[in-house]
Amino acid sequence: MRFLEFGCVLLIVVLALVVSVKGEIYIVTVEGEPIISYTGGIDEFEATAVESDEKIDTTSELVTSYGRHLEKRHDMILGMLFEQGTYKKLYSYRHLINGFAVHISPEQAETLRHAPGVKSVARDWKVKRLTTHTPQFLGLPTGVWPTGGGFDRAGEDIVIGFVDSGIYPHHPSFATHNTEPYEPVPRYRGKCEVDPDTKINFCNGKIVGAQHFAQAAIASGAFNPSIDFASPLDGDGHGSHTTSIAAGNNGIPVRMHGHEFGKASGMAPRARIAVYKALYRLFGGFVADVVAAIDQAVYDGVDILSLSVGPNSPPAAAKTTFLNPFDATLLGAVKAGVFVAQAAGNGGPFPKTMVSYSPWIASVAAAIDDRRYKNHLTLGNGNILAGIGLSPSTHLNRTYTLVAANDVLLDSSVTKYSPTDCQRPELLNKKLIEGNILLCGYSFNFVVGTASMKKVSETAKALGAAGFVLCVENISPGAKFDPVPVGLPGILITDVGNSKKLIDYYNISTPRDWTGRVKSFKGLGKIGDGLIPILHKSAPQVALFSARGPNVKDFSFQEADLLKPDILAPGSLIWAAWSPNGTDEANFIGEGFAMVSGTSMSAPHIAGIAALIKQKHPHWSPAAIKSALMTTSTTLDRAGNPLLAQQTSETEAIKFVKATPFDYGSGHVDPTAALDPGLIFDAGYEDYLGFLCTTPGIDVHEIRNYTHVPCNTSMGKPSNLNTPSITISHLVGTQVVHRTVTNVAEEETYVITARMEPAVAIEVNPPAMTINGGTSRQFSVTLTSQSVTGSYSFGEVLMKGSRGHKVRIPVVAKGFPR
């Protein structure tokens, strides 16, 4: 997910496009069970249901014939209600939910809503993208890859499905010519589309599937084949970036402007890639297309799903965050044994900004890792001004004249083009700029993406400048200052105080005549080397943009008894593959790599690490993999101090505060420890249904609409769902919570302790237990409200094993008076 979305002007254009097309897209669910949960009962069709965590057998004639039966029923419902030509069915959903997507008028939707056999009718809603040094930072080359046979075996035969903006298949991160040949993966049955222009197959052995889904986008009028590409080709850059983070080849040199910034690698470099394109350059995507992509991916046999996508807004008809076509489809995916990693969202640092809600999903927050890029500008008066700029220095032994863009305009009439942005070299006087340092202004155009630092560099180069300086005089809401690689010496002065020092020095050093015209340029400066990263022990830290909890159970923002996010992973300034025709980041247009931030980048880190766990433990459930990641994570930084979170201060400057589970979930991922967690907290489909059925305010009929089974409330309370975290949003008096752990190692004795902030008392029972390998034991946690503070109290349960395993789960509770 990107930190900054496209801006108001573009949104209005897209909305105008959508509104101009008659009708709307609706996602409809109907009576009858989908393939994954059909237990029989219809003559001629035997059961196709799978046990929890079991894949669909796509080769089975039972599955194929029952799927055809469902599709015929969808067509029959539409054919009986509406005349041919007045509607267009876009997809039949048969595998994970039973329903279809259709383009109809609001009046037809109302007719459909009251038709026999129809369970729910939801108007489609839009989704957006939630927009490499990290393998070393996470310890993969030394701690994890050797256990699986080295990087050239890491993730072998695990298929990761990416629902994103497609892929640029010719990128070296996805190439096969320098790797051992890939054998076919028999259990994966996805297809490979052929590029309609070049007729080249998108698959190559590493890429095993490539499909695109755009029926809803086309029906809405938003799809433009000349820029969106009616193929799996990535026209945006985002999809190639996220895919290479999880599964890109190891040791790919990241070169830009003649400098190598290091070598990129995916978390699981030998994993296979299955592409399901459902996001597009200008408008993001539609849930109908995304659900079709997920439905197909699970049917095809992916092991892991990486979703760097989230809703623009809550679905109009949904009452609860956990029950809508999107989350219900993902529940079906998990039932089929597919681990799902989803970006938490980029609405931070504000509370309740999560866009990934459900317990069956691993919701991933974004961290800043230990690498920082800094640069400096030295003025003729000796002042040194800090800034950022991934650029070479000017010549070390000399200074250069400073020339401001607004003093070298060719014509006063060009001011209507914002010439101080330095985006158009034809507006500026080359004779006055050549050999000097050009000073430019950072305006709101940079925030909305109509101006870029890359373009400033190109302008300065075209005018023969020795370098450039971009000054931030006012902080605009939504501004983010990331270092941008440029070939020319250049620096962005992000601190308003430093920018003022520069402007004051320039004005004092630059004599003018009575009209204000410059007589001579006397200000001097030189730009430092910004190419060398500085490694910080204060990492990781929670990124400013990363969405925060508490989690909500409905769109009135009532708090849920479930912790989100689940886990923290690198998501800031991540180097990875890019599509040369990608436009998602203005500073990287035409480049082969990009350095991008967002929870979009953190989710594929977890997807790739999950692939490594799946490779080592092929029979583990999605919940077991998620548990291993969470219970072994860390809440300390590299220096051994508690994790910090970026937060905004009253002055708009970034400050650091002590982070809580609402920032990082269980903590920052530790891949080495996750391979050997000792204990796991397992859960399956029936447990998730119990969570839904015991959550107050959820309509049992709504649950049945999506799950096709009656409610079972034996769980008692949603906080008893067997997750590796405990959350009680409304603690009155005393509440006892139960958890079950399964030993996935040898027999071990665990000592159990707990601690909590003073407003809530905590006890665990038993205080110690011995668990044999492969067996399960239950323990209880008693929470008592001691005082009412109006805010959450945080704590943890810690289980220390005699063989060295350490299992930690976060505890979150808010006390209320009796």
DOLOKE-815938 format. One line per 3 residues: their letters; for each residue x, y, z of C-alpha. Coordinates in steps of 0.1 Angstrom, whole numbers. Layout:
<zatis>
a	X:Y:Z ~ ...
</zatis>
This chain:
<zatis>
mrf	0:0:0 ~ 14:33:-8 ~ 18:60:19
lef	4:86:-5 ~ -26:80:-27 ~ -32:96:-61
gcv	-49:129:-50 ~ -82:145:-54 ~ -81:155:-90
lli	-74:120:-102 ~ -101:105:-79 ~ -127:129:-94
vvl	-117:118:-129 ~ -120:81:-120 ~ -154:87:-103
alv	-166:105:-133 ~ -156:76:-155 ~ -174:51:-132
vsv	-206:72:-129 ~ -208:77:-166 ~ -213:40:-172
kge	-249:29:-165 ~ -253:4:-137 ~ -231:-8:-109
iyi	-212:-40:-101 ~ -227:-62:-73 ~ -213:-93:-56
vtv	-241:-117:-49 ~ -240:-148:-27 ~ -267:-175:-31
ege	-280:-206:-13 ~ -259:-237:-15 ~ -224:-245:-4
pii	-192:-237:-24 ~ -169:-265:-35 ~ -147:-262:-3
syt	-176:-269:21 ~ -202:-289:1 ~ -209:-320:22
ggi	-234:-337:-2 ~ -272:-338:-2 ~ -279:-330:-39
def	-287:-360:-61 ~ -260:-367:-87 ~ -233:-346:-68
eat	-211:-362:-42 ~ -194:-342:-14 ~ -165:-320:-23
ave	-158:-305:11 ~ -122:-305:24 ~ -111:-309:60
sde	-96:-278:76 ~ -62:-270:61 ~ -67:-293:32
kid	-63:-283:-5 ~ -91:-287:-31 ~ -85:-316:-54
tts	-88:-298:-87 ~ -83:-330:-107 ~ -114:-346:-93
elv	-144:-350:-116 ~ -166:-345:-85 ~ -152:-310:-80
tsy	-155:-301:-117 ~ -191:-313:-121 ~ -203:-296:-89
grh	-186:-264:-100 ~ -204:-265:-133 ~ -237:-271:-114
lek	-231:-240:-93 ~ -223:-219:-124 ~ -255:-231:-141
rhd	-275:-221:-111 ~ -260:-186:-111 ~ -270:-183:-148
mil	-304:-196:-141 ~ -312:-171:-114 ~ -301:-142:-136
gml	-319:-156:-166 ~ -352:-160:-148 ~ -352:-125:-133
feq	-338:-104:-161 ~ -340:-101:-199 ~ -309:-111:-219
gty	-288:-80:-226 ~ -299:-60:-195 ~ -272:-75:-173
kkl	-237:-89:-176 ~ -224:-116:-153 ~ -187:-110:-147
ysy	-176:-140:-126 ~ -190:-171:-110 ~ -175:-178:-76
rhl	-176:-215:-69 ~ -146:-225:-49 ~ -145:-205:-17
ing	-179:-187:-17 ~ -210:-195:-37 ~ -221:-165:-58
fav	-213:-143:-87 ~ -204:-107:-97 ~ -228:-90:-120
his	-232:-56:-137 ~ -268:-44:-133 ~ -288:-13:-124
peq	-296:-5:-87 ~ -333:-14:-95 ~ -322:-48:-107
aet	-301:-52:-76 ~ -332:-46:-55 ~ -351:-73:-74
lrh	-322:-97:-69 ~ -320:-89:-32 ~ -356:-102:-27
apg	-353:-132:-51 ~ -356:-167:-37 ~ -323:-184:-32
vks	-303:-151:-29 ~ -286:-146:4 ~ -268:-113:0
var	-263:-85:-25 ~ -233:-62:-19 ~ -224:-33:-42
dwk	-187:-37:-52 ~ -162:-13:-36 ~ -128:-3:-46
vkr	-94:-14:-32 ~ -60:3:-34 ~ -24:-8:-33
ltt	-10:-6:2 ~ 22:9:-10 ~ 174:-51:-5
htp	191:-51:25 ~ 164:-68:46 ~ 175:-105:41
qfl	207:-96:60 ~ 189:-75:86 ~ 165:-104:93
glp	194:-129:95 ~ 182:-151:66 ~ 216:-159:50
tgv	232:-171:82 ~ 202:-183:102 ~ 175:-196:80
wpt	186:-204:44 ~ 214:-229:55 ~ 187:-250:73
ggg	169:-255:39 ~ 201:-262:19 ~ 212:-226:12
fdr	197:-197:-7 ~ 195:-218:-39 ~ 170:-241:-21
age	152:-216:1 ~ 115:-219:-6 ~ 119:-248:-31
div	85:-260:-45 ~ 65:-236:-24 ~ 41:-216:-46
igf	33:-180:-35 ~ 3:-163:-51 ~ 4:-125:-56
vds	-28:-106:-60 ~ -14:-73:-72 ~ -7:-52:-103
giy	10:-80:-123 ~ 47:-87:-130 ~ 75:-76:-154
phh	86:-112:-163 ~ 119:-101:-180 ~ 134:-87:-148
psf	166:-105:-135 ~ 148:-110:-102 ~ 125:-135:-119
ath	150:-149:-145 ~ 159:-186:-147 ~ 190:-185:-169
nte	215:-184:-140 ~ 197:-208:-117 ~ 193:-246:-116
pye	164:-257:-137 ~ 130:-257:-120 ~ 111:-289:-120
pvp	73:-287:-125 ~ 52:-284:-94 ~ 25:-311:-101
ryr	0:-300:-75 ~ -1:-264:-89 ~ -25:-262:-118
gkc	-26:-225:-127 ~ -25:-213:-163 ~ -1:-190:-180
evd	-15:-163:-202 ~ 4:-152:-233 ~ 12:-115:-239
pdt	-13:-104:-266 ~ 13:-81:-283 ~ 45:-101:-281
kin	29:-136:-279 ~ 56:-144:-253 ~ 45:-167:-224
fcn	47:-151:-190 ~ 59:-182:-173 ~ 94:-195:-172
gki	96:-222:-145 ~ 101:-198:-116 ~ 69:-180:-126
vga	45:-209:-128 ~ 12:-190:-133 ~ 2:-156:-147
qhf	-34:-145:-151 ~ -53:-112:-150 ~ -87:-103:-137
aqa	-104:-71:-150 ~ -141:-79:-157 ~ -153:-55:-130
aia	-128:-28:-140 ~ -140:-31:-177 ~ -177:-31:-168
sga	-172:0:-146 ~ -155:19:-175 ~ -123:24:-155
fnp	-101:0:-176 ~ -79:15:-203 ~ -61:-14:-222
sid	-34:9:-236 ~ -20:17:-201 ~ -35:-10:-179
fas	-26:-39:-202 ~ -51:-67:-207 ~ -25:-93:-196
pld	-5:-100:-164 ~ 21:-74:-175 ~ 28:-49:-147
gdg	20:-14:-159 ~ 24:0:-124 ~ 56:-13:-108
hgs	39:-22:-75 ~ 33:-59:-83 ~ 69:-66:-95
htt	82:-49:-64 ~ 61:-69:-39 ~ 68:-102:-58
sia	105:-98:-57 ~ 105:-90:-20 ~ 90:-124:-12
agn	104:-146:-40 ~ 129:-127:-61 ~ 162:-143:-71
ngi	192:-140:-47 ~ 222:-117:-53 ~ 207:-94:-80
pvr	228:-62:-83 ~ 207:-30:-77 ~ 223:-5:-101
mhg	211:30:-108 ~ 230:60:-122 ~ 263:41:-123
hef	262:31:-86 ~ 255:-3:-71 ~ 233:0:-39
gka	238:-36:-29 ~ 223:-69:-40 ~ 186:-77:-39
sgm	170:-110:-28 ~ 136:-123:-20 ~ 129:-139:14
apr	125:-172:-3 ~ 145:-169:-35 ~ 137:-204:-48
ari	99:-202:-42 ~ 77:-203:-73 ~ 56:-173:-83
avy	19:-173:-93 ~ 7:-140:-106 ~ -30:-129:-102
kal	-32:-94:-116 ~ -63:-75:-102 ~ -49:-41:-95
yrl	-43:-14:-121 ~ -23:18:-126 ~ -49:46:-122
fgg	-78:33:-102 ~ -65:6:-80 ~ -90:-23:-83
fva	-124:-37:-76 ~ -133:-63:-50 ~ -151:-84:-76
dvv	-119:-88:-95 ~ -98:-93:-64 ~ -122:-120:-51
aai	-121:-138:-85 ~ -83:-137:-83 ~ -82:-152:-48
dqa	-108:-178:-57 ~ -87:-189:-87 ~ -54:-188:-68
vyd	-67:-212:-41 ~ -83:-235:-67 ~ -50:-235:-86
gvd	-31:-247:-55 ~ -10:-219:-42 ~ 5:-224:-7
ils	8:-188:4 ~ -11:-157:-6 ~ 5:-122:-5
lsv	-20:-93:-5 ~ -6:-58:-6 ~ -42:-45:-11
gpn	-69:-31:11 ~ -103:-14:8 ~ -106:23:0
spp	-135:24:24 ~ -158:0:43 ~ -181:-20:20
aaa	-215:-2:20 ~ -237:-32:30 ~ -214:-49:55
ktt	-222:-46:92 ~ -191:-63:105 ~ -155:-60:94
fln	-151:-98:94 ~ -180:-107:71 ~ -179:-94:35
pfd	-171:-111:2 ~ -134:-103:6 ~ -128:-116:41
atl	-152:-146:36 ~ -132:-156:5 ~ -100:-154:26
lga	-116:-176:53 ~ -122:-202:25 ~ -86:-198:14
vka	-74:-206:50 ~ -98:-235:52 ~ -80:-248:21
gvf	-47:-246:39 ~ -34:-214:23 ~ -15:-189:46
vaq	-26:-153:39 ~ -4:-123:46 ~ -21:-89:41
aag	-8:-54:45 ~ -22:-37:76 ~ -27:-4:59
ngg	-10:30:56 ~ -33:51:78 ~ -9:55:107
pfp	0:69:131 ~ -37:73:140 ~ -56:47:160
ktm	-82:23:144 ~ -67:27:109 ~ -63:-11:102
vsy	-77:-23:69 ~ -70:-60:77 ~ -93:-72:104
spw	-99:-109:105 ~ -82:-136:127 ~ -76:-160:99
ias	-53:-134:82 ~ -18:-124:92 ~ -20:-86:92
vaa	15:-71:88 ~ 26:-37:101 ~ 56:-18:86
aid	90:-12:103 ~ 120:10:95 ~ 151:-12:93
drr	186:-2:103 ~ 197:15:71 ~ 194:53:68
ykn	207:76:40 ~ 218:111:49 ~ 236:139:31
hlt	246:175:38 ~ 251:208:21 ~ 281:230:32
lgn	276:267:27 ~ 302:293:20 ~ 298:307:55
gni	307:273:70 ~ 272:262:80 ~ 265:226:74
lag	229:218:66 ~ 216:182:69 ~ 194:167:42
igl	188:136:22 ~ 199:126:-13 ~ 211:93:-27
sps	237:111:-49 ~ 274:115:-54 ~ 292:146:-40
thl	303:176:-59 ~ 341:178:-63 ~ 356:175:-29
nrt	381:204:-32 ~ 359:232:-45 ~ 327:251:-39
ytl	301:261:-65 ~ 280:292:-70 ~ 244:289:-58
vaa	217:300:-83 ~ 180:301:-74 ~ 155:290:-101
ndv	133:320:-96 ~ 163:343:-103 ~ 171:327:-137
lld	137:325:-154 ~ 139:331:-191 ~ 107:351:-190
ssv	84:364:-162 ~ 54:349:-180 ~ 66:314:-172
tky	56:318:-135 ~ 23:301:-142 ~ 42:268:-147
spt	57:267:-112 ~ 92:271:-125 ~ 108:269:-90
dcq	98:232:-90 ~ 126:228:-116 ~ 105:203:-136
rpe	109:220:-170 ~ 144:230:-182 ~ 131:251:-211
lln	118:277:-185 ~ 153:285:-171 ~ 184:303:-184
kkl	210:277:-191 ~ 238:303:-194 ~ 233:314:-158
ieg	230:278:-144 ~ 258:260:-162 ~ 285:248:-138
nil	266:261:-107 ~ 243:246:-81 ~ 206:251:-89
lcg	183:259:-59 ~ 147:247:-63 ~ 115:248:-41
ysf	96:218:-28 ~ 59:226:-35 ~ 26:208:-30
nfv	32:194:-66 ~ 57:170:-51 ~ 32:158:-25
vgt	5:150:-52 ~ 31:134:-75 ~ 29:159:-104
asm	66:169:-96 ~ 94:146:-87 ~ 130:148:-75
kkv	140:126:-105 ~ 127:154:-128 ~ 146:180:-108
set	178:160:-114 ~ 170:157:-151 ~ 164:194:-154
aka	196:203:-136 ~ 216:179:-158 ~ 200:193:-190
lga	210:228:-180 ~ 246:218:-172 ~ 243:224:-134
agf	270:210:-111 ~ 242:199:-87 ~ 209:209:-72
vlc	193:216:-39 ~ 156:212:-32 ~ 143:233:-2
ven	113:225:19 ~ 99:258:31 ~ 66:246:44
isp	55:211:55 ~ 24:200:35 ~ 1:175:51
gak	8:141:35 ~ 44:150:26 ~ 70:122:30
fdp	106:127:24 ~ 123:95:11 ~ 158:95:-3
vpv	158:93:-41 ~ 187:80:-62 ~ 199:106:-87
glp	229:106:-110 ~ 238:143:-103 ~ 249:157:-69
gil	217:166:-53 ~ 201:171:-18 ~ 167:176:-4
itd	167:199:27 ~ 137:186:47 ~ 140:207:78
vgn	122:240:74 ~ 147:257:98 ~ 177:246:76
skk	159:257:45 ~ 155:292:61 ~ 192:293:69
lid	200:285:33 ~ 176:311:19 ~ 188:338:43
yyn	225:330:34 ~ 216:331:-3 ~ 197:365:0
ist	225:381:20 ~ 251:368:-6 ~ 232:379:-37
prd	232:416:-44 ~ 202:430:-64 ~ 193:462:-82
wtg	164:484:-73 ~ 140:462:-94 ~ 150:431:-75
rvk	170:416:-104 ~ 202:399:-94 ~ 234:418:-101
sfk	258:388:-93 ~ 256:354:-77 ~ 280:353:-47
glg	266:325:-25 ~ 287:293:-25 ~ 281:257:-15
kig	291:221:-20 ~ 271:188:-17 ~ 283:158:3
dgl	282:121:-6 ~ 248:106:1 ~ 254:71:-13
ipi	267:54:18 ~ 241:41:42 ~ 244:46:80
lhk	234:15:100 ~ 215:23:132 ~ 212:1:163
sap	178:18:172 ~ 162:-3:144 ~ 137:-17:140
qva	111:11:146 ~ 74:12:137 ~ 71:34:106
lfs	49:66:109 ~ 25:55:81 ~ 20:19:94
arg	-17:14:104 ~ -25:11:141 ~ -49:-8:163
pnv	-71:-13:182 ~ -89:-36:158 ~ -126:-29:151
kdf	-154:-54:147 ~ -178:-31:128 ~ -179:1:108
sfq	-191:21:138 ~ -156:14:150 ~ -165:-6:181
ead	-134:-24:193 ~ -129:-61:188 ~ -116:-88:212
llk	-88:-95:187 ~ -54:-79:184 ~ -43:-63:151
pdi	-18:-59:136 ~ -3:-94:141 ~ 33:-88:133
lap	59:-62:122 ~ 82:-66:92 ~ 104:-42:72
gsl	84:-19:51 ~ 103:14:48 ~ 127:23:19
iwa	128:-12:5 ~ 148:-18:-26 ~ 132:-43:-50
aws	124:-50:-87 ~ 105:-24:-107 ~ 87:-25:-140
png	103:-1:-166 ~ 68:11:-176 ~ 57:14:-140
tde	43:48:-128 ~ 35:40:-92 ~ 64:61:-80
anf	73:92:-101 ~ 110:91:-90 ~ 115:56:-105
ige	98:59:-139 ~ 118:39:-164 ~ 141:23:-138
gfa	147:-14:-131 ~ 146:-10:-93 ~ 128:12:-69
mvs	131:20:-32 ~ 95:22:-19 ~ 78:24:15
gts	45:10:27 ~ 28:-20:44 ~ 26:-32:8
msa	63:-40:13 ~ 60:-56:47 ~ 34:-81:38
phi	55:-99:11 ~ 84:-101:37 ~ 60:-122:58
agi	47:-142:28 ~ 83:-152:19 ~ 93:-161:54
aal	60:-181:57 ~ 72:-200:26 ~ 104:-209:43
ikq	84:-222:73 ~ 61:-241:50 ~ 91:-257:33
khp	104:-270:66 ~ 70:-279:81 ~ 49:-288:50
hws	19:-301:71 ~ 15:-271:94 ~ -18:-252:92
paa	-19:-215:83 ~ -26:-208:120 ~ 5:-228:130
iks	27:-208:107 ~ 12:-175:119 ~ 17:-187:155
alm	54:-195:149 ~ 59:-161:134 ~ 42:-143:163
tts	54:-161:194 ~ 90:-159:184 ~ 90:-122:174
ttl	109:-95:193 ~ 98:-64:211 ~ 134:-51:215
dra	155:-32:190 ~ 191:-41:180 ~ 205:-23:210
gnp	182:-43:234 ~ 158:-14:241 ~ 120:-15:238
lla	108:-9:203 ~ 99:27:194 ~ 72:40:171
qqt	73:71:149 ~ 45:95:159 ~ 37:130:148
set	42:159:172 ~ 23:192:174 ~ 48:208:151
eai	43:181:124 ~ 78:169:131 ~ 83:132:137
kfv	89:121:173 ~ 95:86:188 ~ 73:71:215
kat	74:37:232 ~ 56:13:209 ~ 27:-10:220
pfd	10:-41:206 ~ -14:-17:187 ~ 17:-6:167
ygs	36:-39:162 ~ 12:-68:172 ~ 33:-95:187
ghv	66:-78:177 ~ 92:-77:149 ~ 96:-109:129
dpt	126:-132:137 ~ 127:-158:109 ~ 154:-180:125
aal	134:-184:157 ~ 101:-189:138 ~ 115:-221:121
dpg	117:-237:156 ~ 90:-221:178 ~ 87:-250:203
lif	50:-245:209 ~ 22:-234:185 ~ -13:-220:191
dag	-33:-239:164 ~ -67:-230:151 ~ -89:-240:121
yed	-121:-232:103 ~ -144:-243:131 ~ -125:-221:156
ylg	-129:-191:133 ~ -167:-198:130 ~ -168:-199:169
flc	-151:-165:170 ~ -177:-151:147 ~ -206:-167:165
ttp	-195:-154:199 ~ -187:-118:188 ~ -215:-96:201
gid	-234:-77:175 ~ -227:-101:146 ~ -260:-113:130
vhe	-261:-151:130 ~ -279:-150:96 ~ -251:-130:81
irn	-226:-156:94 ~ -247:-184:78 ~ -249:-165:45
yth	-212:-169:41 ~ -204:-201:60 ~ -235:-222:53
vpc	-234:-237:88 ~ -254:-230:120 ~ -237:-211:148
nts	-219:-229:176 ~ -212:-207:207 ~ -194:-233:227
mgk	-163:-210:226 ~ -181:-188:251 ~ -163:-155:242
psn	-143:-144:212 ~ -113:-138:234 ~ -111:-176:238
lnt	-102:-181:201 ~ -68:-199:202 ~ -47:-171:189
psi	-11:-162:201 ~ -24:-130:216 ~ -51:-120:242
tis	-74:-90:238 ~ -103:-80:260 ~ -118:-47:248
hlv	-144:-45:276 ~ -131:-60:309 ~ -156:-58:337
gtq	-145:-75:370 ~ -126:-107:363 ~ -124:-127:331
vvh	-107:-161:325 ~ -93:-168:290 ~ -82:-202:278
rtv	-54:-211:254 ~ -41:-245:241 ~ -5:-250:230
tnv	9:-279:209 ~ 45:-290:213 ~ 61:-292:178
aee	95:-301:193 ~ 106:-327:218 ~ 93:-331:254
ety	100:-299:273 ~ 90:-283:306 ~ 78:-247:304
vit	76:-222:332 ~ 48:-197:326 ~ 49:-161:339
arm	28:-131:332 ~ 31:-93:337 ~ 7:-65:331
epa	4:-27:336 ~ -10:-19:371 ~ -46:-11:360
vai	-52:-48:352 ~ -41:-78:374 ~ -30:-110:356
evn	-25:-146:367 ~ -17:-178:348 ~ -25:-213:357
ppa	-7:-237:358 ~ 26:-219:366 ~ 46:-247:348
mti	38:-277:327 ~ 57:-305:309 ~ 45:-312:274
ngg	54:-343:253 ~ 63:-338:217 ~ 32:-338:194
tsr	8:-333:223 ~ -13:-304:235 ~ -19:-288:269
qfs	-43:-260:280 ~ -35:-231:303 ~ -57:-202:316
vtl	-51:-165:320 ~ -71:-146:346 ~ -75:-108:341
tsq	-90:-86:367 ~ -98:-49:363 ~ -81:-31:392
svt	-88:5:382 ~ -106:23:354 ~ -82:44:334
gsy	-102:48:302 ~ -72:34:282 ~ -57:0:274
sfg	-33:-18:296 ~ -5:-39:280 ~ 13:-70:291
evl	25:-104:281 ~ 25:-141:289 ~ 59:-156:287
mkg	66:-194:285 ~ 103:-204:290 ~ 112:-239:280
srg	139:-261:296 ~ 154:-268:261 ~ 157:-231:254
hkv	125:-223:236 ~ 108:-190:245 ~ 72:-184:236
rip	57:-149:242 ~ 21:-136:236 ~ 9:-101:240
vva	-20:-93:264 ~ -42:-62:259 ~ -72:-52:281
kgf	-93:-22:289 ~ -110:-21:323 ~ -146:-9:329
pr	-166:-3:361 ~ -190:-30:372
</zatis>
